[in-house]
Amino acid sequence: MKPIRSAHSPITYFVSRSEQAEWILFIHAAFVDHNMFREQFAYFENKYNLLAIDIIGHGQSTDTQKGDTIEQTAKWIFDILKAEHIEKAHIVGVSLGAVLAQDFANHYPYAVRSLACFGAYDINHFDAKMQRENSAKQKLMLLRALFSVKWFAEANKKISAYTPQAQDEFFAMNLRFPKKSFMFLATLNRMVNRHKTGQRPYPLLIGCGAFDIPMELEAIKAWKRSEPDCAAVLFENAGHCVNMDVPQEFNRTLEEFWRGAGR
């Protein structure tokens, strides 16, 4: 995919154009980069136009300026869509990427053709107790990383993926995550419980892996109860980053979802 540095933000994004009309935007998890979607790029490249970003502080998006924050991501993505003349896109987010995907959908709902979120929670209705537990775990992860990035990456791969191959791939990307970039993750809570979910003008798919942490499994159940009309999927033999653990099943699930959304 062709890398492009955004003109008015620290974001580097990646484009693969085909003759297809519809676009997919992929937003990756924390501590890795757009390459976590390698299997999806290979599968969809001749079926859709593809767009992916490296989140601020990750991958090739580390050349930041004073005042750049992760809460600006929605605006930065919208500017990229305008620059590439993309009116609407199917948005796919995993973990942190799903949080940012939801925030984009909150701000620009009519730029969303469909929304697919995996390994995440409903940022508009995040239970206060879960939020505290999540914040505590994030602080523990930060302490590990400050002590040793390698130690942190070794522990993190077991949380983030289930299969040995996916764990090794996650570990390799995690090792490249700069310590200084943790500061960009510190303000994620500013996106949580800031909007009310109205009538979505696009279909929603949510899901996680059967071997994800219990809090994530409960978060998906709560989200499904809150929005019973959304599609929900549980991936067997997968952990947190389901697209890496079971890429073929993940790709088929997306394809079927989009096929149904087009009816």
Secondary structure by P-SEA (a helix, b strand, c coil): ccccccccccbbbbbbbccccbbbbbbbccccccccaaaaaaaccccbbbbbbccccccccccccccccccaaaaaaaaaaaaacccccbbbbccaaaaaaaaaaacccccccbbbbccccccccccaaaaaaaaaaaaaaaaaaaacaaaaaaaaaaaccccaaaaaaaaaaaaacccccccccccccccccccccccccbbbbbcccccccaaaaaaaaaaaaacccbbbbbbcccccccccccaaaaaaaaaaaaaaaac
